[in-house]
Amino acid sequence: MEKYMCYSKKLLPIAALLILQACGGGGDGGSFSNSSLAVGSSSVASSTAASYSLEKINSTAVGVAYTTALSGVDSNAVKYTASVSIENKAQSVVNGVLVTPREYRLSYASVEASVSQENNQVDYRETTSANLVSMLVDGVSCTSTSAYHMPATVKVGDAGIVSSLSCNNNDTQERNWQTEDAGSGNIRIIFTETTKNPVGTVVKIKYYSYVLDSRGNISALKVSENFPVKNYNIIFSGISSTGSTSSSVFASSSAASSVKNSKCDGRTYCSQMTSCAEATYFLQNCPDVEMDGNNDGVPCEKQWCH
């Protein structure tokens, strides 16, 4: 029971939940490589592609931005019920800059694991530009190393590398985002956040997947958080009637259960994998694997995790 409590208290500093510096595989079938873009830059798809507004994502207007019910399952096959709310609070001044605090609140519980938890995180964004200034979560304060915010509109195939965050516990966070076609006229934005400790070891990888409709409304949400050192991961998803959050980056509940039964058996290459979920398991748990050439935490991007 203590194991579940220990892991759960560290879950989902939901900041990215609507920083929406989110990302996934490109709609053109190409893979995303951190090395292909400079920090703070973006690549833009063809001008003939449909554009999707991020006005509601980038808004600093005071009030609730998004709320939904979630369901979750972890790598121990423990199931959770959860809810998330994202709210812009009243403006304030931080280090001489007018900012809009955005609070991310995740509440979740599991009867079988005797867990009931609420996590809060606050992002401080410049009110005029929506640039992320700093973030406060679990008592850790992180500061953006350069100015960056999501563009006003995105298209399928767009991508970007966000400013890194430097934290007062000496950890660093690296972020990137990319879009893909979600079907039915929708677009999926997936954000990848990789946290490294002072010696460069990856301690946490988070994926945030949002499905937006043609009007820029969020129709579905999925969040995955992985702790490679602890061999633990958890997935939360909220699916509306208008779309699905399925994405190759994320394992479904059934896939997570099957991967839980996997074991390191000497396979080290993408050509030996059978799914993105299996490749992710091997990358996080097995020695000497060669599945993540750009070291962004996503394995086999050309073969499985598009």
C-alpha positions, 0 to 999 in steps of 0.5 A, a space after each residue: 500500500 505504501 508503494 502506491 501512496 509513494 508513487 501517487 503523491 508524485 503523479 502528474 504535476 499537471 502543468 502541461 495539462 494546458 500549457 499545451 506544449 503538447 505533441 505527438 507523431 507527425 501527420 505526414 508519417 515522419 518522426 519527430 527528432 529533438 535534434 531537428 529543431 533549435 530550442 524555442 523554435 517550431 517547424 510549420 506544416 504546408 500552408 494548404 493544411 487546415 489550421 486549428 485555433 489555440 485561442 482557448 488554450 492560450 487564453 489568460 482570461 480569468 475563469 475555468 478553462 477546462 474540466 473533465 472526469 478521468 479514469 486511470 490505470 497504472 503498471 501494477 494494473 491498479 485502477 483509478 477514478 479521477 477528475 481534472 480542472 484547469 483554471 486561470 486565477 486573478 492576475 498578480 505581479 511576479 518579479 515585476 512581471 504581470 502574470 496570470 496564474 493557471 492552476 491545474 488540479 488533479 483529484 484521483 482515488 483508488 479503493 483497491 490501493 487505498 489512495 485518495 489524493 489531490 495534486 495542485 500545480 500553478 503555472 505563471 504566464 505573462 498576461 500579455 504574451 502567454 509566455 511561461 515564466 515559472 512553475 510551482 509544483 510539489 514545493 519545487 519551483 522551476 523557471 523558464 530559461 527562455 521565452 516561449 509560448 504556443 502559436 496562435 494556430 497549429 496544423 497537422 505536422 507542426 512541431 516545436 521545442 519549448 524552453 527548458 525549465 531550471 528547477 531549484 532542486 537542480 533538476 531540469 525539464 525538457 519539453 517538445 510538442 508536435 501535432 498529428 491527424 486525430 481523424 473526423 476533422 480533429 487534430 491531436 497535440 501531444 506534449 512530451 516532458 522529460 525531467 532529468 536529475 543533476 547528473 543527467 539521469 531521466 527520472 520522469 517522462 510525461 506525455 499529454 495528448 489533447 484532441 481538439 475539434 475544428 473550433 479549438 475545443 478540447 474533445 479528449 484528453 490523455 495523460 501518461 507519466 512514467 518513472 523509469 528508475 522506479 519501473 512505474 507508470 500510470 495513464 489517465 484518460 478522459 474521452 468525450 462522445 466526440 472523439 478518441 484519444 488513442 495515440 501510438 505514444 500511449 498504451 491502452 489499459 489492456 496493452 498496459 496490462 499485457 506489457 506489465 507481464 513482459 520481461 527483459 529477454 535480450 532484445 535491444 532493437 526496434 525491429 524486435 518489438 511488436 508495439 509502441 507499448 512493448 518498446 516503451 517497456 523495454 526502453 524504461 526497464 531493460 539494459 543496453 537497448 538501442 531504441 531512442 537515438 535522439 534521447 527524447 524518451 520516445 522509442 522507435 519513432 519511425 517503426 512504432 511510436 509515430 
